[in-house]
Each structure stands twice: as structure tokens, then as C-alpha cells.
Amino acid sequence: MNSLTIISTGVVWGGLLAAIHFGGLWLSLTLMPRVARPMQWFYGGLLVRYGLTLTGMWLALKTGAPAVMATCAGFYAMRMILVSKLSGVKG
């Protein structure tokens, strides 16, 4: 594969990982007041979110350094978008 394909795939992969991670965080916090055991709900969601995120980063790491850097850039970019959208902060 050429560099452009690896980098663009890494950015998309990082964006997907961030959407899952921060979307799951938002969902956990939104549903927490309605569950019977909120601490178990929160920490269970935390383990699932970090497990998926770290597994996705590990898969990018197996591809090489450019893929990892692109994945981190995509993760950070999607994080900035999602945090501003989901928190309601205008910026």
C-alpha cells in the first residue's frame, strides 16, 4: 500500500475509534441516572471503551508508525468535534 492510503485509512480509523469512545462515554453518562447500579455501569462502560480503543490502536501499531500517527491525529480531530457537539459548548 502507498503512504497516502495508509495515512487516510489511519485518520478514518482514528475517527471511528474516537466516535466509539466518546459516544460511549456520552451514552454512559446520559443513561447513568436511570440504571440501578450507576458505578458498575460507569466502570463497565469505561472498561469496554478503553478495551476497544486500545485494541484499535494496537491494530494500527501493527501497520507501522505512519498509521499510528494518522490514527492519533484522526482520534484527536474527532475528539475535538464530538466534545464540542455533545457538550453543547460553542467554540
N, CA, C and O atoms as a CHARMM CRD file, in Angstrom:
* protein
*
  364
    1    1 MET  N      0.84500  -1.18800   0.00000 PROA 1      0.00000
    2    1 MET  CA     0.00000   0.00000   0.00000 PROA 1      0.00000
    3    1 MET  C      0.88400   1.24400   0.00000 PROA 1      0.00000
    4    1 MET  O      1.98400   1.24400   0.55300 PROA 1      0.00000
    5    2 ASN  N      0.38600   2.28900  -0.62500 PROA 2      0.00000
    6    2 ASN  CA     1.17300   3.51200  -0.63400 PROA 2      0.00000
    7    2 ASN  C      0.89700   4.34600   0.61600 PROA 2      0.00000
    8    2 ASN  O     -0.02500   4.05400   1.37800 PROA 2      0.00000
    9    3 SER  N      1.69700   5.37300   0.81300 PROA 3      0.00000
   10    3 SER  CA     1.62900   6.18100   2.03100 PROA 3      0.00000
   11    3 SER  C      0.30200   6.90600   2.18100 PROA 3      0.00000
   12    3 SER  O     -0.23700   7.00100   3.28300 PROA 3      0.00000
   13    4 LEU  N     -0.22600   7.41900   1.07400 PROA 4      0.00000
   14    4 LEU  CA    -1.48000   8.15600   1.14600 PROA 4      0.00000
   15    4 LEU  C     -2.62700   7.25400   1.60300 PROA 4      0.00000
   16    4 LEU  O     -3.48400   7.68800   2.37300 PROA 4      0.00000
   17    5 THR  N     -2.65100   6.03100   1.14500 PROA 5      0.00000
   18    5 THR  CA    -3.68700   5.08000   1.56000 PROA 5      0.00000
   19    5 THR  C     -3.56100   4.75000   3.03600 PROA 5      0.00000
   20    5 THR  O     -4.56200   4.70000   3.75100 PROA 5      0.00000
   21    6 ILE  N     -2.34400   4.52600   3.49500 PROA 6      0.00000
   22    6 ILE  CA    -2.10900   4.20300   4.90500 PROA 6      0.00000
   23    6 ILE  C     -2.51100   5.36900   5.79000 PROA 6      0.00000
   24    6 ILE  O     -3.16900   5.17000   6.81200 PROA 6      0.00000
   25    7 ILE  N     -2.13000   6.57300   5.41900 PROA 7      0.00000
   26    7 ILE  CA    -2.43500   7.74200   6.24300 PROA 7      0.00000
   27    7 ILE  C     -3.92900   8.03400   6.25900 PROA 7      0.00000
   28    7 ILE  O     -4.49400   8.29800   7.32100 PROA 7      0.00000
   29    8 SER  N     -4.57600   7.99000   5.10200 PROA 8      0.00000
   30    8 SER  CA    -6.01200   8.27300   5.07500 PROA 8      0.00000
   31    8 SER  C     -6.80900   7.20400   5.81100 PROA 8      0.00000
   32    8 SER  O     -7.78500   7.51700   6.49200 PROA 8      0.00000
   33    9 THR  N     -6.40300   5.95700   5.68200 PROA 9      0.00000
   34    9 THR  CA    -7.06700   4.88800   6.42700 PROA 9      0.00000
   35    9 THR  C     -6.85100   5.06800   7.92400 PROA 9      0.00000
   36    9 THR  O     -7.76800   4.83600   8.71200 PROA 9      0.00000
   37   10 GLY  N     -5.66300   5.47600   8.31900 PROA 10     0.00000
   38   10 GLY  CA    -5.38000   5.72300   9.73500 PROA 10     0.00000
   39   10 GLY  C     -6.21400   6.85000  10.30300 PROA 10     0.00000
   40   10 GLY  O     -6.69100   6.75600  11.43400 PROA 10     0.00000
   41   11 VAL  N     -6.39800   7.91200   9.54200 PROA 11     0.00000
   42   11 VAL  CA    -7.20200   9.04200  10.02400 PROA 11     0.00000
   43   11 VAL  C     -8.66000   8.61000  10.20200 PROA 11     0.00000
   44   11 VAL  O     -9.29800   8.94100  11.20200 PROA 11     0.00000
   45   12 VAL  N     -9.17200   7.87300   9.22600 PROA 12     0.00000
   46   12 VAL  CA   -10.55600   7.38400   9.32900 PROA 12     0.00000
   47   12 VAL  C    -10.69100   6.41100  10.50200 PROA 12     0.00000
   48   12 VAL  O    -11.67500   6.46100  11.23900 PROA 12     0.00000
   49   13 TRP  N     -9.71600   5.53900  10.67300 PROA 13     0.00000
   50   13 TRP  CA    -9.72400   4.57100  11.77200 PROA 13     0.00000
   51   13 TRP  C     -9.70700   5.28600  13.12300 PROA 13     0.00000
   52   13 TRP  O    -10.44100   4.90900  14.03600 PROA 13     0.00000
   53   14 GLY  N     -8.87700   6.30600  13.24700 PROA 14     0.00000
   54   14 GLY  CA    -8.82500   7.07900  14.48300 PROA 14     0.00000
   55   14 GLY  C    -10.13600   7.80700  14.75300 PROA 14     0.00000
   56   14 GLY  O    -10.58300   7.88500  15.89700 PROA 14     0.00000
   57   15 GLY  N    -10.75100   8.33800  13.70300 PROA 15     0.00000
   58   15 GLY  CA   -12.04900   8.98900  13.87000 PROA 15     0.00000
   59   15 GLY  C    -13.11500   8.01900  14.32600 PROA 15     0.00000
   60   15 GLY  O    -13.95300   8.35700  15.16300 PROA 15     0.00000
   61   16 LEU  N    -13.09000   6.81500  13.78200 PROA 16     0.00000
   62   16 LEU  CA   -14.04800   5.79300  14.19000 PROA 16     0.00000
   63   16 LEU  C    -13.83100   5.38500  15.64500 PROA 16     0.00000
   64   16 LEU  O    -14.79200   5.23100  16.40000 PROA 16     0.00000
   65   17 LEU  N    -12.57800   5.21000  16.03500 PROA 17     0.00000
   66   17 LEU  CA   -12.28300   4.86200  17.42700 PROA 17     0.00000
   67   17 LEU  C    -12.74000   5.95600  18.38500 PROA 17     0.00000
   68   17 LEU  O    -13.28800   5.66300  19.44800 PROA 17     0.00000
   69   18 ALA  N    -12.51600   7.21200  18.01500 PROA 18     0.00000
   70   18 ALA  CA   -12.94400   8.31400  18.86800 PROA 18     0.00000
   71   18 ALA  C    -14.46000   8.40100  18.94600 PROA 18     0.00000
   72   18 ALA  O    -15.01000   8.69100  20.00800 PROA 18     0.00000
   73   19 ALA  N    -15.13800   8.15300  17.83400 PROA 19     0.00000
   74   19 ALA  CA   -16.60100   8.18100  17.84300 PROA 19     0.00000
   75   19 ALA  C    -17.15600   7.10400  18.77800 PROA 19     0.00000
   76   19 ALA  O    -18.11300   7.34700  19.51300 PROA 19     0.00000
   77   20 ILE  N    -16.55700   5.92600  18.74700 PROA 20     0.00000
   78   20 ILE  CA   -16.99000   4.85400  19.64300 PROA 20     0.00000
   79   20 ILE  C    -16.67300   5.21100  21.09500 PROA 20     0.00000
   80   20 ILE  O    -17.51200   5.04100  21.98000 PROA 20     0.00000
   81   21 HSD  N    -15.45800   5.70500  21.33400 PROA 21     0.00000
   82   21 HSD  CA   -15.02100   6.00100  22.69400 PROA 21     0.00000
   83   21 HSD  C    -15.85000   7.12700  23.32300 PROA 21     0.00000
   84   21 HSD  O    -16.42300   6.94900  24.39700 PROA 21     0.00000
   85   22 PHE  N    -15.91300   8.26600  22.66700 PROA 22     0.00000
   86   22 PHE  CA   -16.59500   9.40800  23.26200 PROA 22     0.00000
   87   22 PHE  C    -18.10800   9.31500  23.13500 PROA 22     0.00000
   88   22 PHE  O    -18.83200   9.85800  23.96900 PROA 22     0.00000
   89   23 GLY  N    -18.59200   8.63800  22.10700 PROA 23     0.00000
   90   23 GLY  CA   -20.02300   8.36800  22.02900 PROA 23     0.00000
   91   23 GLY  C    -20.46900   7.43200  23.14600 PROA 23     0.00000
   92   23 GLY  O    -21.54500   7.60500  23.71900 PROA 23     0.00000
   93   24 GLY  N    -19.64000   6.44500  23.45000 PROA 24     0.00000
   94   24 GLY  CA   -19.92300   5.54600  24.56800 PROA 24     0.00000
   95   24 GLY  C    -19.88000   6.25800  25.90500 PROA 24     0.00000
   96   24 GLY  O    -20.68400   5.96800  26.79100 PROA 24     0.00000
   97   25 LEU  N    -18.95000   7.18800  26.05900 PROA 25     0.00000
   98   25 LEU  CA   -18.88900   7.97700  27.28800 PROA 25     0.00000
   99   25 LEU  C    -20.15200   8.81000  27.44800 PROA 25     0.00000
  100   25 LEU  O    -20.73800   8.86300  28.53000 PROA 25     0.00000
  101   26 TRP  N    -20.56800   9.46000  26.36400 PROA 26     0.00000
  102   26 TRP  CA   -21.78000  10.27100  26.40800 PROA 26     0.00000
  103   26 TRP  C    -22.99300   9.40100  26.74300 PROA 26     0.00000
  104   26 TRP  O    -23.84000   9.79000  27.54700 PROA 26     0.00000
  105   27 LEU  N    -23.07000   8.22600  26.12300 PROA 27     0.00000
  106   27 LEU  CA   -24.18100   7.32600  26.38400 PROA 27     0.00000
  107   27 LEU  C    -24.17100   6.84600  27.83400 PROA 27     0.00000
  108   27 LEU  O    -25.22100   6.78500  28.47400 PROA 27     0.00000
  109   28 SER  N    -23.00200   6.50800  28.34900 PROA 28     0.00000
  110   28 SER  CA   -22.89300   6.05800  29.74300 PROA 28     0.00000
  111   28 SER  C    -23.36700   7.13700  30.71000 PROA 28     0.00000
  112   28 SER  O    -24.12200   6.85100  31.63900 PROA 28     0.00000
  113   29 LEU  N    -22.93100   8.36400  30.49800 PROA 29     0.00000
  114   29 LEU  CA   -23.31000   9.43900  31.40100 PROA 29     0.00000
  115   29 LEU  C    -24.77500   9.81700  31.25000 PROA 29     0.00000
  116   29 LEU  O    -25.41300  10.22100  32.22200 PROA 29     0.00000
  117   30 THR  N    -25.31400   9.69100  30.04900 PROA 30     0.00000
  118   30 THR  CA   -26.72000  10.00800  29.82900 PROA 30     0.00000
  119   30 THR  C    -27.63600   8.99200  30.50100 PROA 30     0.00000
  120   30 THR  O    -28.66100   9.36500  31.07300 PROA 30     0.00000
  121   31 LEU  N    -27.27800   7.71600  30.43800 PROA 31     0.00000
  122   31 LEU  CA   -28.12000   6.66600  30.99800 PROA 31     0.00000
  123   31 LEU  C    -27.84400   6.36900  32.46400 PROA 31     0.00000
  124   31 LEU  O    -28.61300   5.64100  33.09000 PROA 31     0.00000
  125   32 MET  N    -26.77900   6.90600  33.02500 PROA 32     0.00000
  126   32 MET  CA   -26.39700   6.58600  34.39200 PROA 32     0.00000
  127   32 MET  C    -27.47100   6.90900  35.43300 PROA 32     0.00000
  128   32 MET  O    -27.63500   6.12200  36.36500 PROA 32     0.00000
  129   33 PRO  N    -28.21100   8.01500  35.33400 PROA 33     0.00000
  130   33 PRO  CA   -29.23800   8.25900  36.35700 PROA 33     0.00000
  131   33 PRO  C    -30.37800   7.23700  36.34900 PROA 33     0.00000
  132   33 PRO  O    -31.10500   7.12700  37.33600 PROA 33     0.00000
  133   34 ARG  N    -30.54600   6.49400  35.26300 PROA 34     0.00000
  134   34 ARG  CA   -31.67200   5.56800  35.14400 PROA 34     0.00000
  135   34 ARG  C    -31.33700   4.12100  35.48200 PROA 34     0.00000
  136   34 ARG  O    -32.23500   3.28100  35.53400 PROA 34     0.00000
  137   35 VAL  N    -30.08200   3.81800  35.70900 PROA 35     0.00000
  138   35 VAL  CA   -29.70900   2.42000  35.96900 PROA 35     0.00000
  139   35 VAL  C    -29.69400   2.16000  37.46800 PROA 35     0.00000
  140   35 VAL  O    -29.57900   3.08300  38.27500 PROA 35     0.00000
  141   36 ALA  N    -29.81400   0.87600  37.82600 PROA 36     0.00000
  142   36 ALA  CA   -29.88200   0.50300  39.23900 PROA 36     0.00000
  143   36 ALA  C    -28.52800   0.65500  39.94100 PROA 36     0.00000
  144   36 ALA  O    -28.47000   1.04700  41.10600 PROA 36     0.00000
  145   37 ARG  N    -27.44800   0.34300  39.22900 PROA 37     0.00000
  146   37 ARG  CA   -26.11100   0.41700  39.83500 PROA 37     0.00000
  147   37 ARG  C    -25.24400   1.32100  38.97300 PROA 37     0.00000
  148   37 ARG  O    -24.56000   0.84400  38.06800 PROA 37     0.00000
  149   38 PRO  N    -25.26600   2.62500  39.24700 PROA 38     0.00000
  150   38 PRO  CA   -24.56300   3.55700  38.36600 PROA 38     0.00000
  151   38 PRO  C    -23.04200   3.40000  38.35600 PROA 38     0.00000
  152   38 PRO  O    -22.41800   3.61400  37.31600 PROA 38     0.00000
  153   39 MET  N    -22.44200   3.04000  39.46000 PROA 39     0.00000
  154   39 MET  CA   -20.98100   2.88800  39.48400 PROA 39     0.00000
  155   39 MET  C    -20.54700   1.69100  38.63700 PROA 39     0.00000
  156   39 MET  O    -19.55500   1.77600  37.91300 PROA 39     0.00000
  157   40 GLN  N    -21.27100   0.59100  38.71800 PROA 40     0.00000
  158   40 GLN  CA   -20.94900  -0.56300  37.87600 PROA 40     0.00000
  159   40 GLN  C    -21.17100  -0.23300  36.40300 PROA 40     0.00000
  160   40 GLN  O    -20.39600  -0.66200  35.54800 PROA 40     0.00000
  161   41 TRP  N    -22.20800   0.51400  36.10600 PROA 41     0.00000
  162   41 TRP  CA   -22.49700   0.93700  34.73800 PROA 41     0.00000
  163   41 TRP  C    -21.34500   1.77900  34.19800 PROA 41     0.00000
  164   41 TRP  O    -20.86800   1.55900  33.08500 PROA 41     0.00000
  165   42 PHE  N    -20.90300   2.75200  35.00700 PROA 42     0.00000
  166   42 PHE  CA   -19.83800   3.64000  34.55600 PROA 42     0.00000
  167   42 PHE  C    -18.52700   2.88700  34.35200 PROA 42     0.00000
  168   42 PHE  O    -17.89100   3.01800  33.30600 PROA 42     0.00000
  169   43 TYR  N    -18.12200   2.10200  35.34200 PROA 43     0.00000
  170   43 TYR  CA   -16.83800   1.41300  35.22700 PROA 43     0.00000
  171   43 TYR  C    -16.87600   0.27100  34.21000 PROA 43     0.00000
  172   43 TYR  O    -15.85800  -0.03500  33.59000 PROA 43     0.00000
  173   44 GLY  N    -18.02300  -0.35200  34.03400 PROA 44     0.00000
  174   44 GLY  CA   -18.15800  -1.35000  32.97700 PROA 44     0.00000
  175   44 GLY  C    -18.00800  -0.71900  31.60000 PROA 44     0.00000
  176   44 GLY  O    -17.32200  -1.25300  30.72800 PROA 44     0.00000
  177   45 GLY  N    -18.66600   0.43400  31.41700 PROA 45     0.00000
  178   45 GLY  CA   -18.52800   1.15800  30.15900 PROA 45     0.00000
  179   45 GLY  C    -17.10800   1.64100  29.93200 PROA 45     0.00000
  180   45 GLY  O    -16.61600   1.64300  28.80400 PROA 45     0.00000
  181   46 LEU  N    -16.44800   2.05400  31.01400 PROA 46     0.00000
  182   46 LEU  CA   -15.06100   2.50700  30.91400 PROA 46     0.00000
  183   46 LEU  C    -14.15100   1.37900  30.42700 PROA 46     0.00000
  184   46 LEU  O    -13.30200   1.58500  29.55900 PROA 46     0.00000
  185   47 LEU  N    -14.33500   0.19100  30.99200 PROA 47     0.00000
  186   47 LEU  CA   -13.51500  -0.94700  30.57100 PROA 47     0.00000
  187   47 LEU  C    -13.76500  -1.31400  29.11000 PROA 47     0.00000
  188   47 LEU  O    -12.82700  -1.62500  28.37600 PROA 47     0.00000
  189   48 VAL  N    -15.02200  -1.27800  28.69200 PROA 48     0.00000
  190   48 VAL  CA   -15.33900  -1.59700  27.30100 PROA 48     0.00000
  191   48 VAL  C    -14.75900  -0.54200  26.36500 PROA 48     0.00000
  192   48 VAL  O    -14.15200  -0.88200  25.34900 PROA 48     0.00000
  193   49 ARG  N    -14.94200   0.74500  26.70100 PROA 49     0.00000
  194   49 ARG  CA   -14.43700   1.82000  25.84600 PROA 49     0.00000
  195   49 ARG  C    -12.92300   1.76800  25.70600 PROA 49     0.00000
  196   49 ARG  O    -12.39700   1.83900  24.59500 PROA 49     0.00000
  197   50 TYR  N    -12.22400   1.64600  26.82000 PROA 50     0.00000
  198   50 TYR  CA   -10.76700   1.60400  26.74200 PROA 50     0.00000
  199   50 TYR  C    -10.26900   0.32100  26.10100 PROA 50     0.00000
  200   50 TYR  O     -9.24700   0.33100  25.41500 PROA 50     0.00000
  201   51 GLY  N    -10.96900  -0.77500  26.31200 PROA 51     0.00000
  202   51 GLY  CA   -10.58700  -2.02300  25.65400 PROA 51     0.00000
  203   51 GLY  C    -10.67300  -1.90500  24.13800 PROA 51     0.00000
  204   51 GLY  O     -9.75800  -2.31800  23.42600 PROA 51     0.00000
  205   52 LEU  N    -11.77700  -1.33700  23.64400 PROA 52     0.00000
  206   52 LEU  CA   -11.92800  -1.15800  22.19900 PROA 52     0.00000
  207   52 LEU  C    -10.91400  -0.15800  21.64700 PROA 52     0.00000
  208   52 LEU  O    -10.32700  -0.38300  20.58900 PROA 52     0.00000
  209   53 THR  N    -10.71000   0.94000  22.36400 PROA 53     0.00000
  210   53 THR  CA    -9.77800   1.96200  21.89000 PROA 53     0.00000
  211   53 THR  C     -8.34800   1.43000  21.84700 PROA 53     0.00000
  212   53 THR  O     -7.64000   1.62300  20.85900 PROA 53     0.00000
  213   54 LEU  N     -7.93000   0.76900  22.90600 PROA 54     0.00000
  214   54 LEU  CA    -6.56300   0.24200  22.92900 PROA 54     0.00000
  215   54 LEU  C     -6.35800  -0.88800  21.92700 PROA 54     0.00000
  216   54 LEU  O     -5.27900  -1.01000  21.34700 PROA 54     0.00000
  217   55 THR  N     -7.36800  -1.70600  21.71900 PROA 55     0.00000
  218   55 THR  CA    -7.26800  -2.74800  20.70000 PROA 55     0.00000
  219   55 THR  C     -7.14700  -2.13500  19.31000 PROA 55     0.00000
  220   55 THR  O     -6.35400  -2.59800  18.49000 PROA 55     0.00000
  221   56 GLY  N     -7.93000  -1.09800  19.04600 PROA 56     0.00000
  222   56 GLY  CA    -7.84100  -0.42000  17.75100 PROA 56     0.00000
  223   56 GLY  C     -6.49300   0.24900  17.53500 PROA 56     0.00000
  224   56 GLY  O     -5.95300   0.21900  16.43000 PROA 56     0.00000
  225   57 MET  N     -5.95100   0.85000  18.57900 PROA 57     0.00000
  226   57 MET  CA    -4.62500   1.46400  18.46300 PROA 57     0.00000
  227   57 MET  C     -3.54800   0.39300  18.26600 PROA 57     0.00000
  228   57 MET  O     -2.58600   0.60600  17.52800 PROA 57     0.00000
  229   58 TRP  N     -3.71000  -0.74300  18.91800 PROA 58     0.00000
  230   58 TRP  CA    -2.74800  -1.82800  18.75700 PROA 58     0.00000
  231   58 TRP  C     -2.76800  -2.34600  17.31900 PROA 58     0.00000
  232   58 TRP  O     -1.71900  -2.65100  16.75100 PROA 58     0.00000
  233   59 LEU  N     -3.96300  -2.44600  16.73200 PROA 59     0.00000
  234   59 LEU  CA    -4.04900  -2.87600  15.33700 PROA 59     0.00000
  235   59 LEU  C     -3.37400  -1.87200  14.40600 PROA 59     0.00000
  236   59 LEU  O     -2.73300  -2.26200  13.43000 PROA 59     0.00000
  237   60 ALA  N     -3.51600  -0.58100  14.70500 PROA 60     0.00000
  238   60 ALA  CA    -2.82800   0.43600  13.90800 PROA 60     0.00000
  239   60 ALA  C     -1.31100   0.33300  14.10700 PROA 60     0.00000
  240   60 ALA  O     -0.54500   0.54800  13.16800 PROA 60     0.00000
  241   61 LEU  N     -0.88800   0.01000  15.31200 PROA 61     0.00000
  242   61 LEU  CA     0.54000  -0.11200  15.60700 PROA 61     0.00000
  243   61 LEU  C      1.17300  -1.24200  14.81000 PROA 61     0.00000
  244   61 LEU  O      2.33900  -1.15100  14.42400 PROA 61     0.00000
  245   62 LYS  N      0.42600  -2.29400  14.56100 PROA 62     0.00000
  246   62 LYS  CA     0.94900  -3.41300  13.76400 PROA 62     0.00000
  247   62 LYS  C      1.19500  -3.00100  12.31500 PROA 62     0.00000
  248   62 LYS  O      1.98700  -3.63500  11.61700 PROA 62     0.00000
  249   63 THR  N      0.51800  -1.93800  11.85500 PROA 63     0.00000
  250   63 THR  CA     0.68400  -1.48200  10.48200 PROA 63     0.00000
  251   63 THR  C      1.94900  -0.64700  10.31900 PROA 63     0.00000
  252   63 THR  O      2.58700  -0.69400   9.26700 PROA 63     0.00000
  253   64 GLY  N      2.32000   0.11500  11.34500 PROA 64     0.00000
  254   64 GLY  CA     3.53100   0.91600  11.26500 PROA 64     0.00000
  255   64 GLY  C      3.35400   2.30200  11.86600 PROA 64     0.00000
  256   64 GLY  O      2.25000   2.70900  12.22900 PROA 64     0.00000
  257   65 ALA  N      4.46100   3.01000  11.96000 PROA 65     0.00000
  258   65 ALA  CA     4.46500   4.32800  12.59600 PROA 65     0.00000
  259   65 ALA  C      3.58800   5.36400  11.88300 PROA 65     0.00000
  260   65 ALA  O      2.87500   6.10300  12.56000 PROA 65     0.00000
  261   66 PRO  N      3.60900   5.44900  10.55300 PROA 66     0.00000
  262   66 PRO  CA     2.72200   6.43900   9.90900 PROA 66     0.00000
  263   66 PRO  C      1.24200   6.18000  10.19200 PROA 66     0.00000
  264   66 PRO  O      0.46300   7.12100  10.34400 PROA 66     0.00000
  265   67 ALA  N      0.86000   4.92200  10.26300 PROA 67     0.00000
  266   67 ALA  CA    -0.53600   4.58700  10.55700 PROA 67     0.00000
  267   67 ALA  C     -0.90600   4.97900  11.98300 PROA 67     0.00000
  268   67 ALA  O     -2.01600   5.45100  12.22800 PROA 67     0.00000
  269   68 VAL  N      0.00700   4.78900  12.91500 PROA 68     0.00000
  270   68 VAL  CA    -0.26200   5.15600  14.30900 PROA 68     0.00000
  271   68 VAL  C     -0.39400   6.66700  14.44600 PROA 68     0.00000
  272   68 VAL  O     -1.29600   7.15100  15.13000 PROA 68     0.00000
  273   69 MET  N      0.48500   7.40600  13.80900 PROA 69     0.00000
  274   69 MET  CA     0.40100   8.87100  13.88800 PROA 69     0.00000
  275   69 MET  C     -0.87800   9.37500  13.23900 PROA 69     0.00000
  276   69 MET  O     -1.51400  10.29300  13.75700 PROA 69     0.00000
  277   70 ALA  N     -1.26200   8.78800  12.11400 PROA 70     0.00000
  278   70 ALA  CA    -2.50200   9.19600  11.44700 PROA 70     0.00000
  279   70 ALA  C     -3.71500   8.81300  12.28800 PROA 70     0.00000
  280   70 ALA  O     -4.68700   9.56600  12.34400 PROA 70     0.00000
  281   71 THR  N     -3.67400   7.66500  12.93500 PROA 71     0.00000
  282   71 THR  CA    -4.77100   7.24300  13.79600 PROA 71     0.00000
  283   71 THR  C     -4.91200   8.18300  14.98100 PROA 71     0.00000
  284   71 THR  O     -6.02700   8.56000  15.34200 PROA 71     0.00000
  285   72 CYS  N     -3.80700   8.56300  15.58300 PROA 72     0.00000
  286   72 CYS  CA    -3.85700   9.51000  16.70000 PROA 72     0.00000
  287   72 CYS  C     -4.38800  10.86800  16.24600 PROA 72     0.00000
  288   72 CYS  O     -5.15300  11.50800  16.96700 PROA 72     0.00000
  289   73 ALA  N     -3.98900  11.30500  15.06600 PROA 73     0.00000
  290   73 ALA  CA    -4.48700  12.58000  14.53800 PROA 73     0.00000
  291   73 ALA  C     -5.98900  12.50200  14.27700 PROA 73     0.00000
  292   73 ALA  O     -6.71700  13.43800  14.60600 PROA 73     0.00000
  293   74 GLY  N     -6.45900  11.41800  13.70200 PROA 74     0.00000
  294   74 GLY  CA    -7.89100  11.23700  13.47500 PROA 74     0.00000
  295   74 GLY  C     -8.66700  11.14600  14.77000 PROA 74     0.00000
  296   74 GLY  O     -9.77400  11.67400  14.87700 PROA 74     0.00000
  297   75 PHE  N     -8.08900  10.47300  15.76000 PROA 75     0.00000
  298   75 PHE  CA    -8.72400  10.35600  17.07600 PROA 75     0.00000
  299   75 PHE  C     -8.86900  11.73100  17.70900 PROA 75     0.00000
  300   75 PHE  O     -9.93100  12.07700  18.22700 PROA 75     0.00000
  301   76 TYR  N     -7.80000  12.51100  17.66500 PROA 76     0.00000
  302   76 TYR  CA    -7.81900  13.84000  18.27700 PROA 76     0.00000
  303   76 TYR  C     -8.79000  14.77200  17.54600 PROA 76     0.00000
  304   76 TYR  O     -9.52400  15.52400  18.18600 PROA 76     0.00000
  305   77 ALA  N     -8.79700  14.72600  16.22900 PROA 77     0.00000
  306   77 ALA  CA    -9.69900  15.58300  15.45900 PROA 77     0.00000
  307   77 ALA  C    -11.16000  15.23800  15.75500 PROA 77     0.00000
  308   77 ALA  O    -11.98000  16.13200  15.96300 PROA 77     0.00000
  309   78 MET  N    -11.47900  13.96200  15.77300 PROA 78     0.00000
  310   78 MET  CA   -12.85400  13.56700  16.06800 PROA 78     0.00000
  311   78 MET  C    -13.21300  13.89000  17.51400 PROA 78     0.00000
  312   78 MET  O    -14.36000  14.23000  17.80700 PROA 78     0.00000
  313   79 ARG  N    -12.24900  13.78900  18.41400 PROA 79     0.00000
  314   79 ARG  CA   -12.49200  14.15800  19.80700 PROA 79     0.00000
  315   79 ARG  C    -12.89300  15.62000  19.90500 PROA 79     0.00000
  316   79 ARG  O    -13.84200  15.96200  20.61100 PROA 79     0.00000
  317   80 MET  N    -12.17500  16.48100  19.19900 PROA 80     0.00000
  318   80 MET  CA   -12.49800  17.90800  19.23700 PROA 80     0.00000
  319   80 MET  C    -13.90000  18.16300  18.68900 PROA 80     0.00000
  320   80 MET  O    -14.63800  18.98300  19.23600 PROA 80     0.00000
  321   81 ILE  N    -14.26400  17.48200  17.63600 PROA 81     0.00000
  322   81 ILE  CA   -15.59600  17.64900  17.03700 PROA 81     0.00000
  323   81 ILE  C    -16.67600  17.13600  17.97900 PROA 81     0.00000
  324   81 ILE  O    -17.66000  17.83100  18.23100 PROA 81     0.00000
  325   82 LEU  N    -16.50200  15.92000  18.50300 PROA 82     0.00000
  326   82 LEU  CA   -17.52600  15.32400  19.34600 PROA 82     0.00000
  327   82 LEU  C    -17.70800  16.03800  20.66800 PROA 82     0.00000
  328   82 LEU  O    -18.83900  16.22400  21.11700 PROA 82     0.00000
  329   83 VAL  N    -16.61800  16.44100  21.30000 PROA 83     0.00000
  330   83 VAL  CA   -16.73700  17.11600  22.58800 PROA 83     0.00000
  331   83 VAL  C    -17.50700  18.42200  22.43100 PROA 83     0.00000
  332   83 VAL  O    -18.34200  18.76000  23.27100 PROA 83     0.00000
  333   84 SER  N    -17.23000  19.14600  21.36600 PROA 84     0.00000
  334   84 SER  CA   -17.96400  20.40000  21.17800 PROA 84     0.00000
  335   84 SER  C    -19.42700  20.14600  20.82200 PROA 84     0.00000
  336   84 SER  O    -20.29900  20.90000  21.25200 PROA 84     0.00000
  337   85 LYS  N    -19.71500  19.10400  20.04900 PROA 85     0.00000
  338   85 LYS  CA   -21.10600  18.79000  19.67900 PROA 85     0.00000
  339   85 LYS  C    -21.90200  18.21600  20.84500 PROA 85     0.00000
  340   85 LYS  O    -23.03300  18.63300  21.09500 PROA 85     0.00000
  341   86 LEU  N    -21.31600  17.27100  21.55000 PROA 86     0.00000
  342   86 LEU  CA   -22.05300  16.57400  22.60100 PROA 86     0.00000
  343   86 LEU  C    -22.15000  17.36800  23.89800 PROA 86     0.00000
  344   86 LEU  O    -23.08800  17.16500  24.67000 PROA 86     0.00000
  345   87 SER  N    -21.21800  18.25200  24.15000 PROA 87     0.00000
  346   87 SER  CA   -21.27400  19.04300  25.38100 PROA 87     0.00000
  347   87 SER  C    -22.10100  20.31100  25.21400 PROA 87     0.00000
  348   87 SER  O    -22.50600  20.91900  26.20600 PROA 87     0.00000
  349   88 GLY  N    -22.35200  20.71000  23.99800 PROA 88     0.00000
  350   88 GLY  CA   -23.12200  21.91800  23.77000 PROA 88     0.00000
  351   88 GLY  C    -22.29100  23.18700  23.83400 PROA 88     0.00000
  352   88 GLY  O    -22.83800  24.28800  23.77500 PROA 88     0.00000
  353   89 VAL  N    -20.97700  23.05000  23.95500 PROA 89     0.00000
  354   89 VAL  CA   -20.10000  24.20500  24.03000 PROA 89     0.00000
  355   89 VAL  C    -19.87500  24.74300  22.61600 PROA 89     0.00000
  356   89 VAL  O    -19.51500  23.99600  21.70600 PROA 89     0.00000
  357   90 LYS  N    -20.08600  26.01600  22.45200 PROA 90     0.00000
  358   90 LYS  CA   -19.85700  26.64500  21.15500 PROA 90     0.00000
  359   90 LYS  C    -18.41100  27.13300  21.10400 PROA 90     0.00000
  360   90 LYS  O    -17.94700  27.80800  22.02200 PROA 90     0.00000
  361   91 GLY  N    -17.70800  26.79400  20.04100 PROA 91     0.00000
  362   91 GLY  CA   -16.32900  27.24400  20.00100 PROA 91     0.00000
  363   91 GLY  C    -15.66900  27.14300  18.73000 PROA 91     0.00000
  364   91 GLY  O    -14.49800  27.50300  18.61300 PROA 91     0.00000
